[in-house]
Amino acid sequence: MAAQALDPLSKLVTVFGGSGFLGRHVVRALARRGYRIRVAVRRPDLAGHLQPLGRVGQIHAVQANLRFKNSVEAAVQGADAVINLVGIMQETGRQRFDAVQAFGARAVAQATAGAGASLVHVSALGADPKSASLYARTKAAGEEAVFTTVPEAIVFRPSVVFGPEDAFFNRFAALARMLPVIPLVGADTRFQPVFAGDVAEAIARAVDGTVADGRVYELGGPQVRSLREILDYILKVTGRSRLVLPLSFGLGRAQAAVLETLDKLTFGLMPDEFVLTRDQVTLLRTDNVVSDVAIAEGRTLEGLGIQPEAVEAIVPTYLWRFRERGQFEQTHLA
């Protein structure tokens, strides 16, 4: 059965991680529907960019840290729906996979159950308790904690998410601008990039109550491409000609070990574009695409009545800044 529909004009939605890349798209989708939104983040002072997305007083930021249950419970108090978007791609300082993606997910679920609210949890394609990747295992642990605590929760597993502020297409475009040769591990690994706006729409519909609850939905775009194909497309969009050097997974892990060491020696000051971890290399051993089972059961964007945007429709609108002459560079994309 679908989750109980909320009246946007009178209901409060708490969004954990609402100031991040995906978060701003989710907040925008909720604001357009008229929901009151409480954005729970570690640094509320850095969430001011969300205010223009809604009416005066509609969006309010509060301090919360998933490692501290009291702050999570306070952020959820009085909410009718809760959305958890928090996740990390690498461990830094106290931000550990287990603390954020397993313990944190459990803390949000327990607080949500205590408040009697509905719960939407965003995980990731590839979440697997048997994975060799700690990232994937903790994502799976987070899902288990969510369903154990709130059986009627809705879980979304997106593939790599793209949009103007993404850390995927922008990252490779930045590397192509800086490096004459691009080493690439996992060149044949397949991805199904999904637009952040489409993921946000699915989440908003879940809050509306039009998405069947107690299920896991796999979200991907209309195209499946290998990492090498994605990089070739980025080079085409940005008008760059670069030598791509495919690396074996063994060499990729060695490269990642060196980069991890350099990142620690520089106290995390190394540019994000150059950071690569051994756990990320492990993730690249597995395709990141929507499963046939999810397609057959309608647990996809299309199954929710959302026609996903293609990479070609969105990516060129923000990668132009990586061209040699920026927006004035004419690049043939046909």
C-alpha positions in Angstrom: 0.0 0.0 0.0 1.1 3.6 -0.6 2.2 5.7 2.2 -0.5 8.0 3.6 -0.7 11.2 1.5 0.4 14.4 3.2 -1.3 17.8 2.9 1.6 20.0 1.7 0.2 23.2 3.2 0.2 21.9 6.7 2.8 19.2 6.9 6.5 19.4 8.0 9.2 17.3 6.3 12.7 16.9 7.9 15.4 16.4 5.4 18.8 15.1 6.7 21.6 16.2 4.4 19.3 18.7 2.6 22.1 21.2 1.9 24.1 18.8 -0.3 24.1 18.2 -4.0 21.0 16.0 -4.1 19.5 17.7 -1.1 19.0 21.1 -2.8 17.0 19.3 -5.6 14.9 17.5 -3.0 14.3 20.7 -1.1 13.3 22.5 -4.3 10.8 19.7 -5.2 9.2 19.7 -1.8 9.1 23.6 -1.7 7.2 23.7 -5.0 4.6 21.4 -3.5 4.2 23.7 -0.5 5.6 21.5 2.3 7.3 23.2 5.3 10.8 21.9 5.3 13.3 21.5 8.1 16.8 20.9 6.8 18.9 19.0 9.3 22.6 19.5 8.7 25.9 19.7 10.6 26.5 23.3 9.6 23.2 25.3 9.4 25.2 28.4 8.7 26.2 26.9 5.4 22.6 26.2 4.3 21.6 29.7 3.4 21.6 28.9 -0.3 18.4 26.9 0.2 16.3 29.9 1.3 15.5 31.2 -2.2 14.0 27.8 -3.1 10.9 28.5 -1.1 8.7 31.2 0.4 9.8 33.3 3.4 9.8 31.0 6.5 9.1 27.8 4.4 12.6 26.4 4.7 14.4 26.3 8.1 17.9 24.8 8.8 18.7 23.1 12.1 21.8 21.5 13.5 22.0 17.7 13.5 24.8 15.1 13.4 23.9 11.5 12.7 26.5 10.4 15.2 24.6 12.0 18.0 21.1 10.6 18.6 19.9 13.5 20.6 20.4 15.9 17.8 18.6 13.5 15.4 15.6 13.2 17.7 15.4 16.9 18.0 15.4 17.4 14.3 12.6 14.9 13.8 10.4 16.2 16.5 7.0 17.2 15.1 7.8 16.1 11.6 5.2 14.2 9.5 7.8 12.8 7.1 11.6 12.3 7.3 14.0 12.0 4.4 17.6 10.7 4.9 20.0 11.7 2.2 23.2 11.5 4.2 26.1 9.4 2.7 29.8 9.7 2.1 32.1 8.4 -0.7 35.2 8.3 1.4 36.1 8.3 5.1 37.6 11.5 6.5 38.2 12.3 10.2 35.2 11.2 12.2 33.1 10.7 9.2 33.3 6.9 8.9 31.2 4.7 6.7 29.8 2.7 9.6 29.0 5.8 11.7 27.3 7.7 8.9 25.7 5.0 6.7 24.9 2.3 9.2 24.7 3.8 12.7 23.4 7.1 11.3 20.6 5.4 9.2 19.6 3.5 12.3 19.5 6.6 14.4 17.2 8.4 11.9 15.0 5.4 11.6 14.6 5.1 15.4 13.9 8.8 15.7 11.3 8.6 12.9 9.5 5.7 14.5 9.4 7.5 17.8 7.9 10.6 16.1 5.3 8.5 14.2 6.5 9.9 10.8 7.0 8.3 7.5 10.5 7.6 6.2 12.3 7.9 2.9 15.8 6.6 2.9 18.3 7.1 0.0 20.9 4.4 -0.4 22.8 3.5 -3.5 22.9 0.9 -6.3 25.4 -1.8 -5.3 24.4 -1.9 -1.7 25.3 -5.4 -0.7 26.1 -7.0 2.7 28.5 -9.4 1.0 30.3 -6.8 -1.0 34.1 -6.5 -0.7 33.6 -2.7 -0.5 33.0 -1.2 2.9 30.9 1.5 1.3 28.5 -1.0 -0.2 28.3 -3.1 3.0 27.5 -0.1 5.2 24.9 1.1 2.7 23.3 -2.4 3.0 23.5 -2.3 6.8 21.7 1.1 6.7 18.9 -0.3 4.6 18.5 -3.3 7.0 18.4 -1.0 10.0 15.7 1.2 8.2 13.4 -1.7 7.4 13.9 -3.4 10.8 12.9 -0.2 12.6 10.3 1.2 10.0 9.0 -1.7 7.9 6.9 0.7 5.8 9.8 2.9 4.8 10.7 3.6 1.2 14.3 3.1 0.0 15.7 4.5 -3.2 18.9 3.2 -4.7 20.1 5.6 -7.4 23.0 5.0 -9.8 25.6 7.7 -10.1 23.7 11.0 -9.9 24.4 13.9 -12.2 23.5 17.5 -12.3 25.2 21.0 -12.3 27.0 20.5 -8.9 27.8 16.8 -9.3 31.1 15.2 -8.3 31.2 12.8 -11.2 31.0 14.5 -14.6 32.5 17.7 -13.1 35.4 15.7 -11.7 36.4 14.0 -14.9 36.0 17.3 -16.8 38.3 19.0 -14.3 40.9 16.2 -14.7 40.7 16.5 -18.5 41.5 20.2 -18.1 44.5 19.6 -15.9 46.1 16.4 -17.2 47.4 15.5 -20.7 46.9 11.8 -19.8 44.0 10.4 -17.8 44.6 7.1 -16.0 41.3 5.2 -15.8 40.6 2.1 -13.7 37.3 0.3 -14.3 37.0 1.5 -17.9 34.6 -1.3 -18.8 32.4 -0.9 -15.7 28.9 0.1 -16.6 26.9 2.9 -15.1 23.3 4.2 -15.5 23.7 8.0 -14.7 20.4 9.5 -13.3 19.5 13.1 -13.2 19.3 14.6 -9.6 16.0 16.3 -10.5 14.5 12.9 -11.4 15.6 11.4 -8.1 14.3 14.4 -6.2 10.9 14.0 -8.0 10.7 10.3 -7.0 11.5 11.2 -3.3 8.9 14.0 -3.4 6.3 11.6 -4.7 7.1 9.2 -1.9 6.4 12.0 0.6 3.2 12.8 -1.3 2.1 9.2 -0.6 1.8 8.0 -4.2 4.7 5.5 -4.0 4.1 2.0 -2.6 5.9 1.7 0.7 8.0 -1.1 2.2 10.0 -1.5 -1.0 13.4 -0.8 -2.5 13.4 1.2 -5.8 16.3 1.3 -8.2 16.8 4.6 -10.0 18.8 4.9 -13.3 18.7 7.0 -16.4 17.7 6.0 -19.9 21.2 5.0 -20.9 23.7 2.4 -19.7 27.4 3.4 -20.5 30.8 2.1 -19.6 33.1 4.5 -17.7 35.3 4.8 -20.8 32.2 5.8 -22.9 31.3 8.4 -20.2 34.8 9.8 -20.2 34.8 10.0 -24.1 31.5 11.9 -24.0 32.9 14.3 -21.4 35.9 15.0 -23.6 33.6 15.6 -26.6 31.4 18.0 -24.7 34.4 20.0 -23.3 36.3 20.0 -26.6 39.3 18.3 -25.1 41.6 15.7 -26.7 43.3 13.6 -24.0 45.1 10.2 -24.0 43.1 7.8 -21.8 45.2 5.1 -20.1 43.1 2.2 -18.9 44.5 0.6 -15.7 44.0 -2.9 -14.3 42.4 -3.1 -11.0 45.7 -4.1 -9.5 47.4 -1.0 -10.8 44.3 1.0 -9.8 44.6 -0.1 -6.2 48.3 0.8 -6.1 47.5 4.2 -7.5 44.7 4.7 -4.9 47.1 3.7 -2.1 49.5 6.3 -3.2 46.8 9.0 -3.5 45.3 8.1 -0.1 48.8 8.5 1.5 49.3 11.8 -0.2 45.9 13.0 0.9 46.8 12.2 4.5 50.2 13.8 4.3 48.7 17.0 3.0 46.0 16.8 5.8 43.2 16.5 3.3 44.3 19.6 1.2 44.8 17.6 -2.0 42.3 18.7 -4.7 39.2 16.5 -4.6 39.6 15.6 -8.3 42.8 13.7 -7.5 41.5 11.8 -4.5 40.9 8.1 -5.1 40.6 5.4 -2.5 41.1 1.6 -2.6 37.5 1.1 -1.6 36.3 3.1 -4.6 38.5 1.0 -6.8 36.8 -2.1 -5.3 33.4 -0.6 -6.1 34.4 -0.2 -9.7 34.6 -4.0 -10.1 30.8 -4.1 -10.1 28.4 -2.6 -12.7 26.2 0.1 -11.3 22.9 -0.4 -13.2 19.3 -1.1 -12.5 18.5 -4.8 -12.1 16.2 -6.8 -14.4 14.1 -7.8 -11.4 13.5 -4.1 -10.4 12.5 -3.4 -14.0 10.1 -6.3 -14.2 8.5 -5.3 -10.9 8.2 -1.6 -11.8 10.6 -0.5 -9.0 12.2 2.1 -11.3 11.7 5.7 -12.3 9.6 4.6 -15.3 7.5 2.4 -12.9 6.8 5.5 -10.9 5.6 7.4 -14.0 8.8 9.5 -14.3 10.5 9.7 -17.7 14.2 10.1 -16.8 16.3 12.8 -18.4 19.2 11.8 -20.7 22.7 12.8 -20.0 22.8 14.7 -23.3 19.9 16.9 -22.2 21.6 18.1 -19.0 25.3 17.7 -18.9 26.3 20.1 -21.7 24.4 22.9 -19.9 27.0 22.9 -17.1 30.2 21.3 -18.5 30.7 24.2 -21.0 32.8 25.9 -18.3 35.5 23.3 -18.8 35.9 24.2 -22.5 39.0 26.2 -23.5 36.9 29.3 -24.2 34.0 28.5 -21.9 30.6 29.3 -23.2 32.0 30.9 -26.3 33.6 27.6 -27.4 31.5 26.0 -30.2 31.6 22.2 -29.7 29.9 19.8 -32.2 27.9 17.2 -30.2 26.0 15.5 -33.0 
